[in-house]
Amino acid sequence: MNFMLFKHKANEVNILISYI
């Protein structure tokens, strides 16, 4: 599992939650 990919994915989700 790539940590960088996971971090990027978590950041994307965080932005989505922030939008809502």
mmCIF entry with sequence, helices, sheets and N, C-alpha, C, O atoms, coordinates in Angstrom:
data_MODEL
# 
_entry.id   MODEL 
# 
_entity.id                         1 
_entity.type                       polymer 
_entity.pdbx_number_of_molecules   1 
# 
_entity_poly.entity_id                      1 
_entity_poly.type                           'polypeptide(L)' 
_entity_poly.nstd_linkage                   no 
_entity_poly.nstd_monomer                   no 
_entity_poly.pdbx_seq_one_letter_code       MNFMLFKHKANEVNILISYI 
_entity_poly.pdbx_seq_one_letter_code_can   MNFMLFKHKANEVNILISYI 
_entity_poly.pdbx_strand_id                 A 
# 
loop_
_entity_poly_seq.entity_id 
_entity_poly_seq.num 
_entity_poly_seq.mon_id 
_entity_poly_seq.hetero 
1 1  MET n 
1 2  ASN n 
1 3  PHE n 
1 4  MET n 
1 5  LEU n 
1 6  PHE n 
1 7  LYS n 
1 8  HIS n 
1 9  LYS n 
1 10 ALA n 
1 11 ASN n 
1 12 GLU n 
1 13 VAL n 
1 14 ASN n 
1 15 ILE n 
1 16 LEU n 
1 17 ILE n 
1 18 SER n 
1 19 TYR n 
1 20 ILE n 
# 
_struct_asym.id          A 
_struct_asym.entity_id   1 
# 
_struct_conf.conf_type_id            HELX_P 
_struct_conf.id                      HELX_P1 
_struct_conf.pdbx_PDB_helix_id       AA1 
_struct_conf.beg_label_comp_id       PHE 
_struct_conf.beg_label_asym_id       A 
_struct_conf.beg_label_seq_id        3 
_struct_conf.pdbx_beg_PDB_ins_code   ? 
_struct_conf.end_label_comp_id       TYR 
_struct_conf.end_label_asym_id       A 
_struct_conf.end_label_seq_id        19 
_struct_conf.pdbx_end_PDB_ins_code   ? 
_struct_conf.beg_auth_comp_id        PHE 
_struct_conf.beg_auth_asym_id        A 
_struct_conf.beg_auth_seq_id         3 
_struct_conf.end_auth_comp_id        TYR 
_struct_conf.end_auth_asym_id        A 
_struct_conf.end_auth_seq_id         19 
_struct_conf.pdbx_PDB_helix_class    1 
_struct_conf.details                 ? 
_struct_conf.pdbx_PDB_helix_length   17 
# 
_struct_conf_type.id          HELX_P 
_struct_conf_type.criteria    ? 
_struct_conf_type.reference   ? 
# 
loop_
_atom_site.group_PDB 
_atom_site.id 
_atom_site.type_symbol 
_atom_site.label_atom_id 
_atom_site.label_alt_id 
_atom_site.label_comp_id 
_atom_site.label_asym_id 
_atom_site.label_entity_id 
_atom_site.label_seq_id 
_atom_site.pdbx_PDB_ins_code 
_atom_site.Cartn_x 
_atom_site.Cartn_y 
_atom_site.Cartn_z 
_atom_site.occupancy 
_atom_site.B_iso_or_equiv 
_atom_site.pdbx_formal_charge 
_atom_site.auth_seq_id 
_atom_site.auth_comp_id 
_atom_site.auth_asym_id 
_atom_site.auth_atom_id 
_atom_site.pdbx_PDB_model_num 
ATOM 1  N N  . MET A 1 1  ? 0.848   -1.202 0.000  1.00 0.00 ? 1  MET A N  1 
ATOM 2  C CA . MET A 1 1  ? 0.000   0.000  0.000  1.00 0.00 ? 1  MET A CA 1 
ATOM 3  C C  . MET A 1 1  ? 0.881   1.248  0.000  1.00 0.00 ? 1  MET A C  1 
ATOM 4  O O  . MET A 1 1  ? 1.783   1.389  0.826  1.00 0.00 ? 1  MET A O  1 
ATOM 5  N N  . ASN A 1 2  ? 0.605   2.136  -0.927 1.00 0.00 ? 2  ASN A N  1 
ATOM 6  C CA . ASN A 1 2  ? 1.402   3.360  -1.036 1.00 0.00 ? 2  ASN A CA 1 
ATOM 7  C C  . ASN A 1 2  ? 0.870   4.407  -0.059 1.00 0.00 ? 2  ASN A C  1 
ATOM 8  O O  . ASN A 1 2  ? -0.301  4.781  -0.114 1.00 0.00 ? 2  ASN A O  1 
ATOM 9  N N  . PHE A 1 3  ? 1.740   4.873  0.832  1.00 0.00 ? 3  PHE A N  1 
ATOM 10 C CA . PHE A 1 3  ? 1.326   5.851  1.837  1.00 0.00 ? 3  PHE A CA 1 
ATOM 11 C C  . PHE A 1 3  ? 0.962   7.187  1.193  1.00 0.00 ? 3  PHE A C  1 
ATOM 12 O O  . PHE A 1 3  ? 0.008   7.850  1.600  1.00 0.00 ? 3  PHE A O  1 
ATOM 13 N N  . MET A 1 4  ? 1.743   7.568  0.178  1.00 0.00 ? 4  MET A N  1 
ATOM 14 C CA . MET A 1 4  ? 1.482   8.844  -0.499 1.00 0.00 ? 4  MET A CA 1 
ATOM 15 C C  . MET A 1 4  ? 0.106   8.838  -1.154 1.00 0.00 ? 4  MET A C  1 
ATOM 16 O O  . MET A 1 4  ? -0.619  9.832  -1.110 1.00 0.00 ? 4  MET A O  1 
ATOM 17 N N  . LEU A 1 5  ? -0.244  7.712  -1.760 1.00 0.00 ? 5  LEU A N  1 
ATOM 18 C CA . LEU A 1 5  ? -1.545  7.603  -2.420 1.00 0.00 ? 5  LEU A CA 1 
ATOM 19 C C  . LEU A 1 5  ? -2.662  7.699  -1.381 1.00 0.00 ? 5  LEU A C  1 
ATOM 20 O O  . LEU A 1 5  ? -3.679  8.354  -1.606 1.00 0.00 ? 5  LEU A O  1 
ATOM 21 N N  . PHE A 1 6  ? -2.459  7.035  -0.237 1.00 0.00 ? 6  PHE A N  1 
ATOM 22 C CA . PHE A 1 6  ? -3.456  7.072  0.834  1.00 0.00 ? 6  PHE A CA 1 
ATOM 23 C C  . PHE A 1 6  ? -3.614  8.495  1.369  1.00 0.00 ? 6  PHE A C  1 
ATOM 24 O O  . PHE A 1 6  ? -4.726  8.955  1.627  1.00 0.00 ? 6  PHE A O  1 
ATOM 25 N N  . LYS A 1 7  ? -2.486  9.180  1.529  1.00 0.00 ? 7  LYS A N  1 
ATOM 26 C CA . LYS A 1 7  ? -2.515  10.553 2.035  1.00 0.00 ? 7  LYS A CA 1 
ATOM 27 C C  . LYS A 1 7  ? -3.268  11.457 1.066  1.00 0.00 ? 7  LYS A C  1 
ATOM 28 O O  . LYS A 1 7  ? -4.050  12.312 1.481  1.00 0.00 ? 7  LYS A O  1 
ATOM 29 N N  . HIS A 1 8  ? -3.026  11.260 -0.230 1.00 0.00 ? 8  HIS A N  1 
ATOM 30 C CA . HIS A 1 8  ? -3.696  12.068 -1.247 1.00 0.00 ? 8  HIS A CA 1 
ATOM 31 C C  . HIS A 1 8  ? -5.196  11.801 -1.227 1.00 0.00 ? 8  HIS A C  1 
ATOM 32 O O  . HIS A 1 8  ? -6.004  12.720 -1.364 1.00 0.00 ? 8  HIS A O  1 
ATOM 33 N N  . LYS A 1 9  ? -5.557  10.530 -1.055 1.00 0.00 ? 9  LYS A N  1 
ATOM 34 C CA . LYS A 1 9  ? -6.963  10.148 -1.029 1.00 0.00 ? 9  LYS A CA 1 
ATOM 35 C C  . LYS A 1 9  ? -7.652  10.769 0.190  1.00 0.00 ? 9  LYS A C  1 
ATOM 36 O O  . LYS A 1 9  ? -8.771  11.272 0.088  1.00 0.00 ? 9  LYS A O  1 
ATOM 37 N N  . ALA A 1 10 ? -6.985  10.730 1.330  1.00 0.00 ? 10 ALA A N  1 
ATOM 38 C CA . ALA A 1 10 ? -7.541  11.297 2.558  1.00 0.00 ? 10 ALA A CA 1 
ATOM 39 C C  . ALA A 1 10 ? -7.713  12.804 2.401  1.00 0.00 ? 10 ALA A C  1 
ATOM 40 O O  . ALA A 1 10 ? -8.694  13.371 2.882  1.00 0.00 ? 10 ALA A O  1 
ATOM 41 N N  . ASN A 1 11 ? -6.770  13.450 1.734  1.00 0.00 ? 11 ASN A N  1 
ATOM 42 C CA . ASN A 1 11 ? -6.844  14.894 1.511  1.00 0.00 ? 11 ASN A CA 1 
ATOM 43 C C  . ASN A 1 11 ? -8.042  15.231 0.634  1.00 0.00 ? 11 ASN A C  1 
ATOM 44 O O  . ASN A 1 11 ? -8.735  16.222 0.863  1.00 0.00 ? 11 ASN A O  1 
ATOM 45 N N  . GLU A 1 12 ? -8.278  14.391 -0.374 1.00 0.00 ? 12 GLU A N  1 
ATOM 46 C CA . GLU A 1 12 ? -9.418  14.598 -1.272 1.00 0.00 ? 12 GLU A CA 1 
ATOM 47 C C  . GLU A 1 12 ? -10.726 14.513 -0.490 1.00 0.00 ? 12 GLU A C  1 
ATOM 48 O O  . GLU A 1 12 ? -11.623 15.336 -0.674 1.00 0.00 ? 12 GLU A O  1 
ATOM 49 N N  . VAL A 1 13 ? -10.827 13.516 0.378  1.00 0.00 ? 13 VAL A N  1 
ATOM 50 C CA . VAL A 1 13 ? -12.033 13.331 1.193  1.00 0.00 ? 13 VAL A CA 1 
ATOM 51 C C  . VAL A 1 13 ? -12.203 14.518 2.136  1.00 0.00 ? 13 VAL A C  1 
ATOM 52 O O  . VAL A 1 13 ? -13.317 14.997 2.344  1.00 0.00 ? 13 VAL A O  1 
ATOM 53 N N  . ASN A 1 14 ? -11.090 14.993 2.706  1.00 0.00 ? 14 ASN A N  1 
ATOM 54 C CA . ASN A 1 14 ? -11.138 16.129 3.626  1.00 0.00 ? 14 ASN A CA 1 
ATOM 55 C C  . ASN A 1 14 ? -11.681 17.365 2.920  1.00 0.00 ? 14 ASN A C  1 
ATOM 56 O O  . ASN A 1 14 ? -12.468 18.115 3.499  1.00 0.00 ? 14 ASN A O  1 
ATOM 57 N N  . ILE A 1 15 ? -11.268 17.581 1.682  1.00 0.00 ? 15 ILE A N  1 
ATOM 58 C CA . ILE A 1 15 ? -11.744 18.731 0.905  1.00 0.00 ? 15 ILE A CA 1 
ATOM 59 C C  . ILE A 1 15 ? -13.241 18.586 0.634  1.00 0.00 ? 15 ILE A C  1 
ATOM 60 O O  . ILE A 1 15 ? -13.992 19.559 0.710  1.00 0.00 ? 15 ILE A O  1 
ATOM 61 N N  . LEU A 1 16 ? -13.665 17.364 0.318  1.00 0.00 ? 16 LEU A N  1 
ATOM 62 C CA . LEU A 1 16 ? -15.084 17.114 0.051  1.00 0.00 ? 16 LEU A CA 1 
ATOM 63 C C  . LEU A 1 16 ? -15.918 17.411 1.286  1.00 0.00 ? 16 LEU A C  1 
ATOM 64 O O  . LEU A 1 16 ? -16.981 18.023 1.188  1.00 0.00 ? 16 LEU A O  1 
ATOM 65 N N  . ILE A 1 17 ? -15.440 16.978 2.451  1.00 0.00 ? 17 ILE A N  1 
ATOM 66 C CA . ILE A 1 17 ? -16.169 17.211 3.703  1.00 0.00 ? 17 ILE A CA 1 
ATOM 67 C C  . ILE A 1 17 ? -16.199 18.709 4.005  1.00 0.00 ? 17 ILE A C  1 
ATOM 68 O O  . ILE A 1 17 ? -17.201 19.238 4.486  1.00 0.00 ? 17 ILE A O  1 
ATOM 69 N N  . SER A 1 18 ? -15.080 19.386 3.716  1.00 0.00 ? 18 SER A N  1 
ATOM 70 C CA . SER A 1 18 ? -15.001 20.830 3.967  1.00 0.00 ? 18 SER A CA 1 
ATOM 71 C C  . SER A 1 18 ? -16.004 21.578 3.086  1.00 0.00 ? 18 SER A C  1 
ATOM 72 O O  . SER A 1 18 ? -16.587 22.577 3.508  1.00 0.00 ? 18 SER A O  1 
ATOM 73 N N  . TYR A 1 19 ? -16.199 21.086 1.857  1.00 0.00 ? 19 TYR A N  1 
ATOM 74 C CA . TYR A 1 19 ? -17.128 21.719 0.925  1.00 0.00 ? 19 TYR A CA 1 
ATOM 75 C C  . TYR A 1 19 ? -18.556 21.645 1.455  1.00 0.00 ? 19 TYR A C  1 
ATOM 76 O O  . TYR A 1 19 ? -19.343 22.575 1.282  1.00 0.00 ? 19 TYR A O  1 
ATOM 77 N N  . ILE A 1 20 ? -18.876 20.530 2.102  1.00 0.00 ? 20 ILE A N  1 
ATOM 78 C CA . ILE A 1 20 ? -20.216 20.329 2.660  1.00 0.00 ? 20 ILE A CA 1 
ATOM 79 C C  . ILE A 1 20 ? -20.239 20.934 4.057  1.00 0.00 ? 20 ILE A C  1 
ATOM 80 O O  . ILE A 1 20 ? -21.267 20.888 4.732  1.00 0.00 ? 20 ILE A O  1 
# 
